[in-house]
């Protein structure tokens, strides 16, 4: 499978009620790993600049410079043996969404089989993401999860919105009771406060201006720095 050199960015934010720190760290690591595995499986190229972040209310994954489309080369699909029951042959035809005149016989080391030549085609990454993201999210493993209301979703804490952007445009898909968009909540206590975003830089800049540190590592470093300053000022020593 070959890829085109047209690139774009993708980021996803999952906004929920406050998630404990230990659940946050596991969720962001697993989600980033799942997306990397997905891109590798689909041969969707991206630069190494991929990150996962979390705050008590937000779980975020970000990928920079993803291929906008992939090119799938022609592929020969092996079917049942020519002596197989007619039902097996019909199943092969149906599963590949083809007509009977599309299959042909071919000798192999193990006998004569039916084959189908799957033609080459271009596939837009946005179409693959729209189709597969709900499946990826559905496989996310939580050490502890909850189900609430009449919804079937089990999540670390009640999930309230999904922000998904690809190529500066909203990536729309349905995940259980939620429809993704390019809008997210600004304040966890005032859910009427929402904002639209087009890209990751504007998202990070906006929250930085609100003194909300999205990057959990930066937040951790800042807390440690402030604690050290306070300890030095009060002449508090760590006995360990």
Backbone as numpy.savetxt, mean C-alpha at the origin, in Angstrom:
# Nx Ny Nz CAx CAy CAz Cx Cy Cz
9.46 -8.94 -17.70 8.63 -7.75 -17.70 9.50 -6.50 -17.70
9.24 -5.58 -18.60 10.02 -4.35 -18.68 9.21 -3.18 -18.14
9.89 -2.13 -17.72 9.21 -0.97 -17.16 9.57 0.28 -17.93
8.65 1.22 -17.94 8.88 2.52 -18.56 9.56 3.45 -17.57
10.12 4.54 -18.08 10.86 5.45 -17.21 10.05 6.64 -16.72
8.74 6.61 -16.93 7.89 7.67 -16.40 7.66 7.39 -14.92
7.92 8.40 -14.07 7.89 8.16 -12.63 6.91 9.09 -11.92
6.45 8.66 -10.77 5.58 9.49 -9.95 5.72 9.06 -8.50
5.09 9.82 -7.58 5.16 9.47 -6.17 3.81 8.91 -5.70
3.89 8.11 -4.65 2.69 7.52 -4.06 2.79 7.65 -2.54
1.72 8.15 -1.94 1.69 8.08 -0.48 0.27 7.84 0.02
0.23 7.21 1.18 -1.02 6.75 1.77 -1.03 7.11 3.23
-2.14 7.67 3.70 -2.30 7.97 5.12 -3.57 7.31 5.63
-3.44 6.57 6.73 -4.57 5.92 7.37 -4.81 6.62 8.70
-5.92 7.35 8.80 -6.22 8.14 9.99 -7.21 7.37 10.87
-6.84 7.22 12.14 -7.69 6.46 13.06 -7.71 7.12 14.43
-8.46 6.54 15.34 -8.36 6.95 16.74 -6.98 6.55 17.24
-6.57 7.08 18.37 -5.19 6.94 18.83 -4.76 5.49 19.02
-3.63 5.16 18.37 -3.08 3.81 18.41 -1.87 3.80 19.36
-1.79 2.83 20.27 -0.64 2.73 21.18 0.68 2.63 20.41
1.74 3.13 21.03 3.05 3.22 20.37 3.56 1.87 19.87
3.39 0.81 20.66 3.90 -0.50 20.25 3.16 -1.04 19.03
1.88 -0.73 18.92 1.11 -1.15 17.74 1.48 -0.31 16.52
1.79 0.96 16.76 2.21 1.85 15.66 3.46 1.32 14.97
4.48 1.02 15.76 5.77 0.63 15.19 5.65 -0.65 14.37
4.93 -1.63 14.88 4.76 -2.89 14.15 3.95 -2.66 12.87
2.91 -1.82 12.97 2.04 -1.59 11.81 2.79 -0.88 10.68
3.56 0.14 11.02 4.26 0.87 9.95 5.35 0.00 9.29
6.03 -0.82 10.10 7.05 -1.72 9.54 6.43 -2.77 8.63
5.32 -3.36 9.07 4.65 -4.39 8.29 4.04 -3.83 7.01
3.45 -2.63 7.13 2.82 -2.03 5.96 3.85 -1.69 4.89
4.98 -1.12 5.31 6.04 -0.79 4.35 6.57 -2.06 3.69
6.78 -3.10 4.49 7.28 -4.38 3.95 6.28 -4.97 2.95
4.99 -4.90 3.28 3.97 -5.46 2.40 3.92 -4.72 1.07
4.07 -3.40 1.11 4.06 -2.63 -0.15 5.31 -2.91 -0.97
6.45 -3.03 -0.32 7.68 -3.35 -1.05 7.57 -4.71 -1.73
7.04 -5.69 -1.01 6.85 -7.02 -1.58 5.88 -6.98 -2.75
4.85 -6.17 -2.62 3.86 -6.03 -3.69 4.48 -5.42 -4.94
5.25 -4.34 -4.77 5.90 -3.70 -5.92 6.89 -4.64 -6.59
7.59 -5.42 -5.78 8.55 -6.38 -6.33 7.83 -7.47 -7.12
6.75 -7.97 -6.56 5.98 -9.02 -7.22 5.42 -8.54 -8.56
4.94 -7.31 -8.59 4.35 -6.77 -9.82 5.39 -6.12 -10.74
6.66 -6.17 -10.32 7.75 -5.54 -11.09 7.50 -4.05 -11.35
6.98 -3.39 -10.32 6.78 -1.94 -10.39 8.02 -1.29 -9.78
8.80 -0.61 -10.62 10.04 -0.02 -10.15 9.82 1.24 -9.33
10.70 1.47 -8.37 10.69 2.71 -7.58 12.09 2.93 -7.04
12.39 4.19 -6.72 13.69 4.49 -6.12 13.68 4.07 -4.66
14.85 3.98 -4.07 14.96 3.47 -2.71 14.39 4.40 -1.64
13.95 5.57 -2.06 13.40 6.54 -1.11 11.97 6.15 -0.75
11.82 5.16 0.11 10.51 4.74 0.61 10.56 4.77 2.13
9.49 5.27 2.73 9.46 5.43 4.18 8.10 5.07 4.73
8.07 4.79 6.02 6.82 4.63 6.75 6.90 5.49 8.00
5.82 6.18 8.31 5.77 7.06 9.48 4.51 6.75 10.29
4.53 7.22 11.53 3.31 7.09 12.33 3.26 8.17 13.41
2.04 8.58 13.70 1.72 9.39 14.86 0.62 8.60 15.58
0.20 9.04 16.75 -0.89 8.30 17.40 -2.12 8.11 16.52
-2.38 9.08 15.62 -3.59 9.01 14.79 -3.33 8.66 13.33
-2.06 8.70 12.90 -1.77 8.56 11.47 -0.73 7.48 11.20
-1.03 6.65 10.21 -0.10 5.63 9.71 0.13 5.94 8.23
1.41 6.17 7.87 1.73 6.69 6.54 2.80 5.85 5.86
2.62 5.60 4.56 3.68 5.02 3.74 3.92 5.94 2.55
5.18 6.04 2.14 5.57 6.96 1.06 6.59 6.30 0.15
6.35 6.37 -1.16 7.28 5.86 -2.16 7.53 6.96 -3.19
8.81 7.22 -3.43 9.19 8.26 -4.38 9.58 7.63 -5.72
9.18 8.29 -6.80 9.57 7.87 -8.15 9.19 6.43 -8.48
7.90 6.19 -8.52 7.37 4.89 -8.92 7.07 4.94 -10.42
7.26 3.82 -11.10 6.91 3.75 -12.51 5.40 3.95 -12.70
5.04 4.81 -13.63 3.62 5.07 -13.88 2.95 3.93 -14.64
3.73 3.17 -15.38 3.16 2.04 -16.09 4.21 0.95 -16.27
3.74 -0.26 -16.46 4.64 -1.38 -16.72 4.24 -2.03 -18.04
5.17 -2.73 -18.63 4.92 -3.42 -19.89 5.08 -4.91 -19.65
4.00 -5.64 -19.78 4.05 -7.09 -19.62 4.29 -7.74 -20.97
5.38 -8.48 -21.06 5.71 -9.16 -22.30 4.77 -10.34 -22.53
4.68 -10.79 -23.78 3.84 -11.93 -24.12 4.28 -13.15 -23.30
3.31 -13.94 -22.89 3.59 -15.08 -22.01 2.82 -16.30 -22.49
3.49 -17.44 -22.49 2.83 -18.69 -22.88 2.29 -19.38 -21.64
0.98 -19.59 -21.62 0.31 -20.19 -20.47 0.00 -21.65 -20.76
0.51 -22.52 -19.90 0.27 -23.96 -20.07 -1.08 -24.36 -19.49
-1.82 -25.17 -20.27 -3.12 -25.64 -19.84 -3.12 -27.13 -19.56
-4.29 -27.76 -19.62 -4.39 -29.20 -19.33 -3.86 -30.07 -20.47
-3.63 -31.33 -20.17 -3.23 -32.32 -21.16 -4.33 -32.45 -22.22
-3.95 -32.75 -23.44 -4.94 -32.85 -24.52 -5.95 -33.97 -24.27
-5.59 -34.93 -23.42 -6.49 -36.04 -23.09 -7.32 -35.76 -21.83
-7.20 -34.56 -21.29 -7.96 -34.21 -20.09 -9.44 -34.12 -20.42
-10.31 -34.26 -19.41 -11.75 -34.13 -19.64 -12.10 -32.76 -20.23
-13.16 -32.73 -21.00 -13.59 -31.48 -21.65 -13.84 -30.38 -20.62
-14.30 -30.79 -19.43 -14.57 -29.81 -18.37 -13.30 -29.08 -17.95
-12.16 -29.77 -17.90 -10.88 -29.15 -17.52 -10.44 -28.16 -18.59
-10.65 -28.52 -19.84 -10.27 -27.63 -20.95 -11.15 -26.38 -20.94
-12.44 -26.57 -20.70 -13.37 -25.43 -20.62 -12.99 -24.51 -19.45
-12.54 -25.12 -18.34 -12.12 -24.33 -17.18 -10.90 -23.49 -17.50
-9.95 -24.05 -18.25 -8.75 -23.32 -18.67 -9.12 -22.13 -19.55
-10.03 -22.35 -20.47 -10.49 -21.29 -21.38 -11.21 -20.19 -20.60
-12.06 -20.60 -19.68 -12.84 -19.63 -18.89 -11.95 -18.82 -17.96
-11.00 -19.48 -17.30 -10.14 -18.78 -16.34 -9.25 -17.73 -17.02
-8.92 -17.95 -18.30 -8.09 -17.00 -19.04 -8.91 -16.02 -19.87
-10.25 -16.17 -19.79 -11.18 -15.27 -20.50 -10.87 -15.22 -22.00
-10.79 -16.40 -22.60 -10.47 -16.50 -24.02 -11.48 -17.40 -24.71
-11.34 -17.54 -26.03 -12.18 -18.44 -26.81 -11.41 -19.73 -27.09
-12.13 -20.77 -27.48 -11.50 -22.06 -27.73 -10.48 -21.99 -28.86
-10.73 -21.12 -29.86 -9.79 -21.01 -30.98 -8.50 -20.28 -30.62
-8.40 -19.80 -29.35 -7.18 -19.14 -28.90 -6.15 -20.13 -28.36
-6.57 -21.37 -28.09 -5.64 -22.35 -27.54 -5.07 -23.23 -28.65
-3.91 -23.80 -28.36 -3.26 -24.67 -29.35 -2.53 -25.80 -28.61
-2.22 -26.86 -29.38 -1.55 -28.03 -28.81 -0.04 -27.90 -28.99
0.69 -28.44 -27.98 2.15 -28.38 -28.06 2.75 -29.56 -27.29
3.74 -30.21 -27.92 4.40 -31.34 -27.28 5.44 -30.86 -26.26
5.49 -31.51 -25.13 6.49 -31.23 -24.09 7.10 -32.56 -23.64
8.06 -32.49 -22.75 8.70 -33.71 -22.22 7.70 -34.58 -21.47
6.64 -33.95 -20.98 5.65 -34.68 -20.19 4.40 -35.03 -20.99
4.44 -34.80 -22.31 3.29 -35.13 -23.14 2.77 -33.92 -23.90
1.61 -34.09 -24.50 1.01 -33.02 -25.31 -0.01 -32.26 -24.47
0.13 -30.94 -24.47 -0.74 -30.08 -23.66 -1.32 -28.96 -24.51
-2.40 -28.39 -23.96 -2.96 -27.17 -24.56 -2.20 -25.97 -24.00
-2.00 -24.95 -24.83 -1.35 -23.72 -24.43 -2.13 -22.52 -24.93
-1.86 -21.38 -24.30 -2.46 -20.11 -24.73 -1.38 -19.04 -24.69
-1.27 -18.26 -25.74 -0.26 -17.19 -25.81 -0.90 -15.89 -25.33
-0.53 -15.51 -24.11 -1.05 -14.26 -23.53 -0.31 -13.09 -24.16
-1.01 -12.18 -24.82 -0.33 -11.09 -25.54 0.33 -10.08 -24.61
1.30 -9.35 -25.13 1.94 -8.29 -24.36 0.96 -7.14 -24.18
1.15 -6.38 -23.12 0.27 -5.22 -22.90 0.88 -4.25 -21.90
0.43 -3.01 -21.98 0.82 -1.99 -21.01 -0.23 -1.94 -19.91
0.23 -1.79 -18.69 -0.70 -1.67 -17.56 -0.33 -0.43 -16.76
-1.32 0.39 -16.46 -1.08 1.59 -15.65 -0.94 1.20 -14.18
0.09 1.74 -13.54 0.32 1.45 -12.12 -0.88 1.87 -11.28
-1.51 2.97 -11.64 -2.66 3.45 -10.87 -3.78 2.41 -10.85
-3.94 1.66 -11.94 -4.98 0.63 -11.99 -4.62 -0.54 -11.08
-3.33 -0.90 -11.04 -2.89 -2.00 -10.17 -3.06 -1.59 -8.71
-2.67 -0.36 -8.38 -2.79 0.12 -6.99 -4.25 0.16 -6.56
-5.11 0.70 -7.41 -6.54 0.79 -7.09 -7.12 -0.57 -6.78
-6.70 -1.56 -7.52 -7.22 -2.90 -7.37 -6.63 -3.62 -6.15
-5.33 -3.40 -5.88 -4.61 -4.21 -4.90 -4.47 -3.60 -3.50
-4.55 -2.28 -3.36 -4.36 -1.67 -2.03 -5.34 -2.21 -0.99
-6.64 -2.34 -1.31 -7.55 -2.91 -0.30 -7.12 -4.30 0.15
-6.56 -5.09 -0.75 -6.09 -6.44 -0.40 -4.87 -6.35 0.53
-3.94 -5.42 0.22 -2.75 -5.23 1.05 -3.15 -4.78 2.46
-4.07 -3.81 2.53 -4.51 -3.31 3.84 -5.23 -4.41 4.62
-5.98 -5.24 3.91 -6.72 -6.31 4.57 -5.83 -7.37 5.18
-4.58 -7.45 4.71 -3.64 -8.45 5.22 -2.77 -7.91 6.35
-2.91 -6.62 6.68 -2.08 -6.03 7.73 -2.37 -6.72 9.07
-1.29 -7.18 9.70 -1.42 -7.93 10.96 -1.24 -6.99 12.15
-2.20 -7.02 13.06 -2.12 -6.25 14.30 -1.96 -7.23 15.47
-1.09 -6.88 16.41 -0.94 -7.72 17.59 -2.24 -7.73 18.39
-2.89 -6.58 18.41 -4.21 -6.46 19.02 -5.06 -5.60 18.09
-6.28 -6.01 17.84 -7.17 -5.24 16.98 -8.57 -5.24 17.56
-9.42 -4.38 17.01 -10.78 -4.31 17.49 -11.75 -4.13 16.32
-12.96 -4.55 16.57 -14.06 -4.37 15.62 -15.07 -3.48 16.30
-15.64 -2.53 15.58 -16.57 -1.62 16.23 -17.79 -1.38 15.35
-18.90 -1.07 16.03 -20.13 -0.79 15.31 -20.57 -1.98 14.46
-21.17 -1.66 13.32 -21.64 -2.69 12.39 -20.60 -3.01 11.32
-19.42 -2.39 11.40 -18.38 -2.62 10.40 -17.69 -3.96 10.60
-17.22 -4.55 9.51 -16.55 -5.84 9.57 -15.04 -5.72 9.77
-14.53 -4.50 9.71 -13.09 -4.27 9.75 -12.52 -4.44 11.16
-11.44 -5.22 11.25 -10.64 -5.30 12.47 -9.40 -4.45 12.26
-9.15 -3.48 13.15 -8.03 -2.55 13.01 -7.50 -2.23 14.40
-6.30 -1.65 14.46 -5.71 -1.33 15.76 -6.62 -0.48 16.61
-7.21 0.53 16.00 -8.22 1.40 16.59 -9.15 1.83 15.45
-10.35 2.32 15.74 -11.30 2.66 14.67 -10.68 3.51 13.56
-10.73 3.01 12.33 -10.18 3.69 11.17 -11.24 4.66 10.63
-10.83 5.94 10.44 -11.81 6.98 10.09 -11.66 7.54 8.69
-10.45 7.51 8.13 -10.30 8.02 6.76 -9.04 7.46 6.12
-9.04 7.47 4.79 -7.88 7.01 4.01 -7.54 8.08 2.98
-6.35 8.62 3.08 -5.85 9.57 2.09 -4.87 8.82 1.19
-5.09 8.84 -0.11 -4.22 8.14 -1.05 -3.96 9.02 -2.27
-2.68 9.24 -2.57 -2.27 10.11 -3.68 -1.30 9.35 -4.59
-1.54 9.42 -5.89 -0.59 8.90 -6.86 -0.52 9.88 -8.03
0.70 10.31 -8.35 0.88 11.25 -9.46 0.08 12.54 -9.24
0.07 13.02 -7.99 -0.60 14.27 -7.59 -2.12 14.23 -7.73
-2.66 13.03 -7.88 -4.12 12.89 -8.01 -4.63 11.90 -6.98
-5.90 12.06 -6.56 -6.44 11.12 -5.58 -6.54 9.72 -6.17
-6.17 8.75 -5.37 -6.25 7.35 -5.75 -7.49 6.79 -5.06
-8.50 6.45 -5.83 -9.80 6.10 -5.25 -10.05 4.60 -5.23
-10.33 4.10 -4.04 -10.69 2.69 -3.86 -11.52 2.57 -2.59
-12.23 1.48 -2.46 -13.04 1.24 -1.28 -12.38 0.20 -0.40
-12.31 0.48 0.89 -11.78 -0.46 1.86 -12.79 -0.56 2.99
-13.52 -1.67 3.03 -14.61 -1.86 3.98 -15.60 -0.71 3.89
-15.79 0.06 4.96 -16.80 1.11 4.98 -16.26 2.46 4.48
-14.99 2.53 4.11 -14.37 3.80 3.74 -14.01 3.88 2.26
-14.14 5.09 1.71 -13.69 5.38 0.35 -12.49 6.32 0.45
-11.40 5.97 -0.20 -10.20 6.81 -0.14 -10.42 8.11 -0.91
-9.60 9.12 -0.59 -9.70 10.43 -1.23 -8.37 11.15 -1.05
-8.32 12.43 -1.44 -7.13 13.26 -1.20 -7.35 14.21 -0.03
-8.24 13.83 0.88 -8.60 14.67 2.03 -8.32 13.91 3.32
-7.83 14.66 4.33 -7.64 14.04 5.64 -8.07 14.99 6.75
-8.21 14.43 7.95 -8.55 15.24 9.12 -7.31 16.00 9.60
-7.52 17.22 10.03 -6.43 18.06 10.53 -6.31 17.95 12.04
-7.43 17.85 12.72 -7.45 17.81 14.18 -8.27 16.62 14.63
-7.69 15.79 15.47 -8.38 14.58 15.93 -9.61 14.89 16.77
-9.64 16.08 17.38 -10.76 16.45 18.23 -11.85 17.23 17.51
-11.51 17.75 16.32 -12.47 18.52 15.53 -12.52 17.94 14.12
-13.38 16.94 13.94 -13.38 16.20 12.68 -13.97 16.98 11.52
-14.54 18.16 11.81 -15.01 19.00 10.70 -13.85 19.72 10.02
-12.68 19.72 10.68 -11.50 20.36 10.11 -10.77 19.38 9.20
-10.84 19.63 7.89 -10.22 18.75 6.91 -9.41 19.56 5.91
-8.50 18.88 5.22 -7.71 19.57 4.21 -7.38 18.63 3.06
-7.32 19.21 1.86 -6.97 18.47 0.64 -5.49 18.61 0.35
-4.86 17.52 -0.08 -3.44 17.55 -0.43 -3.22 16.99 -1.83
-2.13 17.47 -2.48 -1.79 17.00 -3.82 -0.49 16.20 -3.85
0.38 16.45 -2.87 1.65 15.73 -2.86 2.19 15.61 -1.44
3.25 14.83 -1.30 3.80 14.52 0.02 4.50 15.72 0.65
5.19 16.52 -0.14 5.90 17.69 0.40 4.94 18.68 1.03
3.82 18.95 0.35 2.85 19.89 0.90 2.21 19.33 2.17
2.03 18.02 2.20 1.47 17.34 3.38 2.41 17.51 4.58
3.71 17.22 4.38 4.68 17.33 5.47 4.86 18.78 5.91
4.91 19.69 4.96 5.09 21.11 5.28 3.93 21.66 6.08
2.73 21.26 5.69 1.53 21.76 6.37 1.54 21.36 7.84
1.80 20.10 8.11 1.78 19.64 9.50 2.97 20.16 10.30
4.07 20.39 9.61 5.22 20.99 10.29 4.87 22.39 10.78
4.13 23.15 9.99 3.70 24.50 10.38 2.72 24.47 11.55
2.06 23.32 11.72 1.15 23.16 12.85 1.86 22.56 14.06
3.18 22.41 13.94 3.99 21.78 14.99 3.61 20.33 15.25
3.15 19.67 14.18 2.88 18.23 14.24 4.02 17.53 13.51
4.78 16.72 14.24 5.92 16.03 13.65 5.46 14.65 13.17
5.33 14.52 11.85 4.87 13.26 11.26 5.93 12.17 11.36
7.19 12.56 11.19 8.31 11.60 11.22 8.55 11.15 12.65
8.24 9.91 12.95 8.35 9.39 14.32 9.79 9.40 14.84
10.78 9.23 13.95 12.18 9.27 14.38 12.57 10.69 14.81
12.14 11.67 14.04 12.41 13.07 14.41 11.73 13.41 15.73
10.51 12.91 15.89 9.76 13.16 17.12 10.48 12.54 18.31
10.96 11.32 18.14 11.70 10.63 19.20 12.97 11.37 19.57
13.71 11.81 18.54 14.96 12.54 18.79 14.72 13.86 19.51
13.64 14.54 19.14 13.31 15.81 19.78 12.95 15.61 21.26
12.19 14.56 21.53 11.81 14.27 22.92 13.04 13.94 23.75
13.94 13.11 23.19 15.16 12.74 23.91 16.03 13.97 24.16
16.12 14.85 23.19 16.92 16.08 23.34 16.37 16.97 24.44
15.04 17.12 24.46 14.41 17.95 25.48 14.57 17.33 26.87
14.48 16.02 26.94 14.67 15.34 28.23 16.09 15.50 28.75
17.06 15.41 27.84 18.46 15.61 28.23 18.72 17.02 28.73
18.13 17.98 28.02 18.28 19.39 28.43 17.68 19.61 29.81
16.50 19.04 30.04 15.82 19.18 31.32 16.64 18.51 32.43
17.17 17.32 32.14 17.96 16.57 33.13 19.22 17.34 33.52
19.88 17.93 32.52 21.10 18.70 32.78 20.78 19.95 33.60
19.67 20.56 33.26 19.28 21.79 33.97 18.97 21.49 35.43
18.27 20.37 35.66 17.89 20.00 37.02 18.96 19.13 37.71
20.06 18.87 36.98 21.15 18.05 37.49 20.68 16.66 37.90
19.84 16.10 37.02 19.32 14.74 37.25 20.23 13.76 36.52
20.72 12.75 37.22 21.60 11.76 36.62 20.91 10.41 36.50
21.21 9.73 35.39 20.65 8.39 35.18 21.50 7.38 35.96
20.89 6.69 36.91 21.62 5.73 37.74 22.03 4.48 36.98
21.39 4.25 35.82 21.75 3.06 35.05 23.04 3.28 34.27
